[in-house]
Amino acid sequence: MLKKGISQKLWVKQKDAVVGTFLVGNAFVWYLCAFRFLQDAAGSEGFTGNSLILVLAVNFFGVALSAFFVSSYGRFKMRLAFLKYWVLTGIMLSLVFLFINLPGFVSLIIVAAVVGVYFGIGMPTCLGYYTAATEPQNRAKLSGIIVLLIGLGFPFLSSVGTSEAILTAAALSIWLVSAFVFVVLIRPAEKKAEREDSGSYLSVISNKPFLRYVVPWLMFSLVNDLTVQINTKYFTSSGFPLFFAQNFILIENVLAGISAVACGVLADRKGRKRLALVSFALLGVGYASLGLFSGNYFTAWFYVCVDGVAWGAFSMLFLFTVWGDIAQRKNGEKYYILGILPYMLSTFAGLSMGTYISANLLESTVFSFASFFLFVAILPLNSAPETLSQKIIRDIDLNSYVNKAIQKAKKENAKKPETYRR
């Protein structure tokens, strides 16, 4: 009876973690696809340059302002109940893409604002539920699965394209329907947000471990997004094979999805900090190699592999894992909002400033600066504490040692003669 109760309790925890993982992955895929559709729609309507930047800025500020407002004033205690209604609203809201082809710049601005506000309202609660539903010793593995889900779901869903508004609206609606059906069928437990566990944004910003992780994450995000266009220019104009030049981003994304899961397993065993330090160092070496050995095919492959693996590790750590660790048992909404903000800010900066950098700066100069800033980013991270409890790391090492000892004893016992064993 006791054994049955323990197994049932473990199954309940696993259900909650699975649902939290799927909800986060589903929501981010929906938003990234909606963001891509907005970009494509703006391009098809002839809106480029400052007009495109304005559309994306409206979307970005819609996400940020609504997320800050909800987490500060309208936070929902019953997270799962709210998320069900949020997903249902998103299914209806996806139909707004039917009107994205209406003539006029104003309609595109309105759609960008609506999409941003919708995602900003639900994203903090979704991540708060994920934090409450996952245990620290399993969070990195599950975060790696989220990154893999995004890596698979985003290209699949965005492949529908924006040539037909009906297809766009249907794809986004069906994607959210899958999330609603999943939650209804699995029936996870509610994870309440307690008021006494809610801190202010000032307390989050003044948290030294948070600052020592968020500053390197901001530097990486800016370096990564500001160099995207010059990377594309470099790989397409250096005489590399056509397949490699056209598909290096796809290769990086595949590596990122695979490495996110592998790095998640490693981060749950050995901790987060060591993995982040190694990833920063490797990526810095990758950019330095591009600056020193420009046009070298082997160097290009080395950078693509390093960048893909590093991006998988960083997205797993800095989007979905570290902030939940730092928040501990407190409500993690504010930590996640401030932790994800560098990613969104750098995306907008890359779209607005990346073209200027690509057109006016030498590739070797940009790669050298990128390498320098990535090595500088290691300094605050080096003094940061490990966010995975040392007790958890010791327990994992002890369990691993005991299991190996048991397996070794079984093998030795199997080799002994039958009469001797008796």
N, C-alpha and C positions, 0 to 999 in steps of 0.2 A: 504494500500500500504506500509506504514511504517512497519506494523507488518510483512508483507510478506518479506520485505527486511531484517529485523532482524533475522527471522527464517532461511532465506536462508544463511545469514552470519554464523549463528551458525552451520548449516549443513555442510558448507564448512570447518569450523574449526574441526568439528568432523571427517569428511572424512580424513583430513590431519593427525589427531592424530591416527586414526585407521590404516591407511596405514603405518605410521611411526612405530607403535607398531608391526604390523605384519612383516614388513621388518626386524626389529631388532631380533625378536624371530626366524624368519625363518633362518637368517644368522647364529645365534649362534647354532641352532640345527644342521645345515649343518656342521659347523666347529667341534662341539663336536663329531658328528658321524664320520666325516672323521678322527678325532684324534683317536677315538676308533678303527676304521678300521685299522689305521696304527699300533696301538699297537697289535692288533690281528694278522695282517699279519706278523709283526716282530716275534711274538711268534711262528706262524705256520712254519716260515722259520728257526726256531731254534736260532734266535738272541735274546739273553737275556743278563742281566748284563750290562756291559759297551757298548756293541753294541746297545742295546735297548735305553740306555740313550743318545747315540750319535744321533740316529734317532730322538728322541723327542727333543733334543737340537737344531738340525737343524731346525725343525718345529717351535720351540719357537722363535728362533732368526730370522727366516724368517718373522714371524708375527710382532715382535717388530721393527725390522729395517725398514721394508716396511711401517709400520704405522707411525713411526717417520719421514721417508723421505717424504711420501705423505702429512702429515699434515704440514711439514715445507716448502717444495719446490713445491709440485705438487698438492696443494689443489684445488678442483674443485668448481668453483663458482656456477654452475648450478647443485645442488646436485641430484635432482630427475632424470635429464637426464643422469647423470653419473651412477646412481644406476641401471637404466634400462640396460645399456650396461654391467655393472658389473655382474648383474644377468645372462644375456645372455651368457657372457663369462664363468660364473660358470657352466652353463648347459653343455657347451662343455667340460669344464675342468674336470667335474665329470667323463668323459669317461677315464681319465688317470688311474682310478682304474682298468681298463681292463688289464693294463700292470704291475700291482703291483706284480703279481705272476711270473714275469720274474725272472729267476735265477740270484742271485748276490745281494750283499749288496748295490752296487752302485745305482741300480734302485730304491730301497726303500728310499735311501737318497734323490734322485732326486724328487720322489713323495712327500716326507715330506717337502722339500724346496718349491716346487711349491704350495702345499696346504697352507703352512704358508704365502708365499708372496701374494697369491691371497686374503686370508682373511685379511691380514694386509693392503692391498691397499684399500679395500672397507669398512672395519669396521669403521674408523674414520668418513667418510662421512655419513655412515648409521646412526651413533649415532648423528652426527651433525644435520641431517635432523630430527631425533626424537626429539632433544632438541628444534629445531625451531618450530616443529609442535604441541608440547604439551604446555599446560599452567601449571604454577606451582601448582595451586590448584587441578589439575587432574593428574599430572605426576606420583605420587606414585601409584595411582590405576592402571594406565596403565602399570607401571613397574611391578606391581604384576601380571598382566595378561601375560606379557612377561615371567616371571618366571614360571607361570603355563603352558604356551605354551611349554616352554623348557622342563618342567617336564613331559609333556605328549608326546611331539614330539620326544624327544631323545630316550626313551626306545622303542617307536614304530618303529622308523626308524632303530635303531641299532639292533632290533630283527631280521632284515633280515639276519644278520651274514656276515661273510667274507669267508665262504667256497666256494662261487661262486663269481668270480670277476664280472660277468655279472650282477648279482643281486645287488651287491654293487654299481656299476656304474649307473644302472637304478634307484635305490632308491634315490641316491643323485641328479640325473638329474631331476627326476619327482618332487622331493621336491622343487627345485628351479623354475621349471616350474610353480608350484602353486603360487609362489611369483610374478613372472612376469605377469601371467594372472590376479592376484588380483590387481596389480598396474594399468594395462591397463583398467580393467573394472571399477574401482573406479574413476580413473582419478583425483588424488589429485592435489592441487596447488603446484607450484614450491616454494622452500624455498632457496633463494640465500644466499651464504656465502659472506658477505661483508668484503673486505680487511681491512677496518679501524677498524673492530671489532676483528681482529686477534692479540692476544698477543704472547709473546715468552714463551718458556718452562721455562725460568728463572722467568718470572713474575708469572707463575702458581705455581712453587715450592716455591716462596717467599710469596705466598698468605697464610696468617696465618689460615684462616678458612679451606682452603684446607689441610694444614699440620695437623691440629688438627682432621680432619676426616680420612685422609689417613693413618696416623700412627696406630690408633686402627684397621683399616681395614687390614693393613699388618700383624699385630700381630695375629688377628683372623684367617686370611687365612693360615699363617704358622702353627699355632696350629692345625687347622682343618686338613690340609693335611699331616702334619708330624705324626699325631696320627691315620690316617685312618687304616694303617696296624695293629697297635697294638690293635686298637678297634676290628678289625675283629678277631684277635687272642684271645682277651679276651672273646668275645661273643661266639666263637665256642669251647672254652676249659673250660668254667665255669660250664658246666652241665646244661645249660638252655635248655628248650624245643627246639626240632629240628626246628620247624617252625619259632620260634623267632630268633634262631641263624642264620638261613639261609636267613631270609628276613628282618633283622633289618634295612638294608640300604634302602630297598624298602619302608618300613614303614616311615623312615625319609623323603624320597623323596616325598611321598604322603602328609605328614604333611607340608613339605616345600612349595609345590605348593598351598595348601589350605591356609596356614598362610600368604603367600606372598600377596594374594589378600586381605585378611582380614586386615593385617597390612598396606597395601597400603591405604585402606579406612581410617584407623585410622590416618596414617601419614598425609593424606591430610586434616584432621580435626584438629588434635592436634599438628602437627609438627613432624619433623624427629628426633631431638636430644633425646627427652624423650624416644621414642621407642627404639633407639639404646642403650641408657644407661640401660634400663630394660632388653634388650636382652643379653647384655654382662654380666650383673649380674646373670641372670638366667643360662646362659651357664657355668659361673664360678662355680655356685652352683652345676650344673650337674656333672662337672668333679670332684669337691671336693667330691661329694657323691660316685663316683666310687672309688676314692682313699681311702676313709674312710670305706666304706661298700662293700668291694670286694666280689663278688659272690652272692650278694643279688639280687633276681629276681625283686623285687619291685623297687630297686634302678636302675637296668638296664632299666626297662620300663620308669622310671622317666627321665633318661638321654636321651633315644631315643626320647621321646616326646619333651623334652626341646631343644635338638639339632636340631630336625626337624623344630620346630617353629622358633628358632633363625636363622637357616640357611635361611629359607624363608624370614625373616625380613631383614637379612643382604644382601642377594643377591638382593632383591628389592631395598634397600637403596643404597648400595655401588657399585652396578654394573650399575644401570640405573637411579637413582633419584638424589642423592646428588650433583653429579658433574654438572648436568644441572642446578640445583638451584644456585650453586656457580658461574657458568659461567654467569648466568642471561641472558641478551640479547646478550652477546658476542657469537662468534662462540665457541661451546663447544667441538670441536674435541680434542684439546690438554688436556683439563681437563679429558675427558673420557679415553684417552690413558693412562695417568698417573694413573688414578683411577682404571683401569682394570688391569694394570701391576702387582700389588700385587697378584691378583687372578691367573694369568698365572705363575708368578714366584713361588708361593707356590705350584702349581700343579706340576711343574717340580721338585721342592725341595722334595715334598712328594714321587715322583716316584724314585728319585735318592738316598734320604737319609732315607726314611721311612723304608726300609728293614733293614738297619743297626740299627735304633732305636728299631724296633720290636725285633730284634735278640739279642741285647746287653743290653737293659735296662729293669728294672722291671716295670710291668704295674702300680703298685701303685705310683712309682716314677714319671713316665711320666704323669699320671693323676694329681698328685699334682702340678707339674711344669706347666701344662697346665692351671690349675685353677688359679695359681699365676699370670701368664702372662695375663690372661684374665681380672683379677681384676686390674692389672697395666694399661691395655689398657684403662680403664675408666678415668684415670687421665687427659690425653690430651683432651679426648672427653668432660669431665666435663666443661672445660673452652672454648669449642667451641661455636660459636653462632648458633642460630637456623637458618637453611637455608630457611625455609618457612617464608615469610613475615608476620610480626605481624598484618599488615593491613588485609591480607587474612584470618588469623585465627580469627580476630575480626569480619570480615564480615560474615564468616561462622557461628560463634556463634550467631551473631545478626539475621541472616536469620533463623537459627534453632529456636531461641527464638520467632521470629515473627510467624513462621509457627505453632509452638505449641500453641501460643496464639490464632491464628485464628481457629485452630482445636477445642480448648477448648471453644471458643465463639460459634462455630457452634453447638457443643454438648449441651451447656447450652440453646441455642436458640431453639433447637429441643425439649427440655423437657418442654418448656413453653406452656400453653394452646393456641389454635388457636386464640381465641378472643383477648387474651392479646397481642399476637404478632402483631395483626392488630392495 
